[in-house]
Amino acid sequence: MTTTRSDAGRAILAGSMASALVMVAGTILGTARVLLVAPRLGDTAATLLELPVILAAGWFACGIAARRHGVGPDTASRILMGAAALAVLVALEALLAFVVAGTSPASFLGGYRETAARIGLAAQVLYATFPVLQAKLRPPPR
């Protein structure tokens, strides 16, 4: 099955919506992680504790966004939704770092040398697979 321009638009909108929802959850969880958990347990342990919660939020956000925008179960639409979700999430994360934290682009990218940041990036890549996984796990309509 080929993806039409309309299907592509729905997939991109859904990916963008899912990432906006995840960014809200991530901002709240990330603030708690940085201020409350990381000083006691360290960045890596704090990130690992946050991971299941933010991934669950991502799973639900992808499902909500796919239903809201009528993204079909075809693999092409779901891959596009996941790619859009990843691109928007990384862009929003960078924007937040630049505007709120005053981080330079070089410093932002350099942060990926840290284990906690690499774990977070791996989780974002996993999150991008959720639309496809949800379509594959959903029972076929009767």
C-alpha positions in Angstrom: 0.0 0.0 0.0 1.3 3.4 -0.9 1.1 6.4 1.3 -0.8 9.4 -0.2 0.0 13.0 0.5 -3.0 13.2 2.8 -1.8 10.1 4.7 1.7 11.6 5.0 0.2 14.9 6.4 -1.8 13.0 9.0 1.3 11.0 10.0 3.4 14.1 10.4 0.8 15.9 12.4 0.3 12.9 14.6 4.1 12.6 15.2 4.2 16.3 16.0 1.3 16.0 18.5 2.8 13.0 20.2 6.1 14.8 20.7 4.4 17.9 22.1 2.7 15.7 24.6 5.9 13.8 25.4 7.8 17.1 25.7 5.3 18.4 28.4 5.6 15.1 30.3 9.4 15.1 29.8 9.8 18.7 31.0 7.9 17.9 34.2 9.8 14.6 34.8 13.1 16.1 33.8 12.8 18.9 36.2 12.0 16.5 39.0 14.9 14.3 37.9 17.5 17.1 37.8 16.4 18.8 41.0 15.4 15.9 43.2 16.7 12.6 42.1 20.1 13.3 40.3 21.7 15.1 43.3 21.1 12.0 45.4 21.6 9.2 42.9 23.6 10.7 40.0 22.6 11.5 36.5 22.7 8.0 35.1 20.6 6.4 37.9 18.1 9.2 37.8 17.7 8.8 34.0 17.2 5.1 34.3 14.5 5.7 37.0 12.7 8.2 34.7 12.9 6.0 31.6 10.0 3.7 32.1 7.7 6.6 33.0 8.6 8.7 30.0 8.5 5.7 27.7 5.0 4.9 29.0 4.0 8.5 28.3 5.4 8.2 24.8 3.5 5.0 24.2 0.2 6.6 25.2 0.9 9.8 23.4 1.6 8.0 20.1 -1.6 6.0 20.4 -3.7 9.1 21.2 -2.1 11.1 18.4 -2.5 8.3 15.8 -6.2 7.9 16.6 -6.8 11.7 16.7 -5.2 12.2 13.3 -6.5 9.0 11.7 -3.1 7.5 10.9 -3.6 4.1 9.2 -1.9 0.9 10.3 0.2 0.7 7.1 3.9 0.6 7.9 4.9 3.5 5.7 2.5 5.9 7.5 3.7 4.6 10.9 7.4 4.9 10.0 6.7 8.5 8.9 4.9 9.3 12.1 7.8 7.9 14.2 10.3 9.8 12.2 8.4 13.0 12.6 7.9 12.3 16.3 11.7 11.8 16.7 12.6 14.9 14.7 10.1 17.1 16.5 11.1 15.8 20.0 14.8 16.4 19.4 14.1 19.8 17.9 12.0 20.8 20.9 14.6 19.4 23.3 17.3 21.5 21.6 15.1 24.6 21.6 14.5 24.2 25.3 18.2 23.8 26.0 19.1 26.9 23.8 16.3 29.2 25.0 15.7 28.2 28.6 19.1 26.9 29.7 21.2 29.1 27.4 23.1 26.1 26.1 25.1 26.6 22.9 24.6 24.1 20.0 28.1 22.8 20.5 27.5 22.2 24.2 24.1 20.6 23.5 25.7 18.1 21.1 28.7 17.6 23.4 26.3 16.5 26.2 25.8 13.3 24.3 29.3 12.2 25.5 27.6 11.6 28.9 26.0 8.2 29.6 22.7 9.7 30.8 22.3 11.7 27.6 23.1 8.6 25.5 20.5 6.6 27.4 18.0 9.4 26.8 18.8 9.4 23.1 18.4 5.7 22.9 15.0 6.0 24.6 14.0 8.7 22.0 14.9 6.3 19.1 12.9 3.6 20.8 10.0 6.0 21.1 10.2 6.6 17.4 9.4 2.9 16.8 6.2 3.0 18.9 3.8 3.9 16.0 4.9 0.9 14.0 4.9 -1.4 17.1 1.4 -0.2 18.0 0.1 -0.9 14.5 1.7 -4.4 14.5 0.3 -5.2 18.0 -3.2 -4.0 17.3 -5.6 -6.8 16.4 -6.9 -6.5 12.8 -10.4 -5.0 12.5 -13.3 -7.5 12.0 
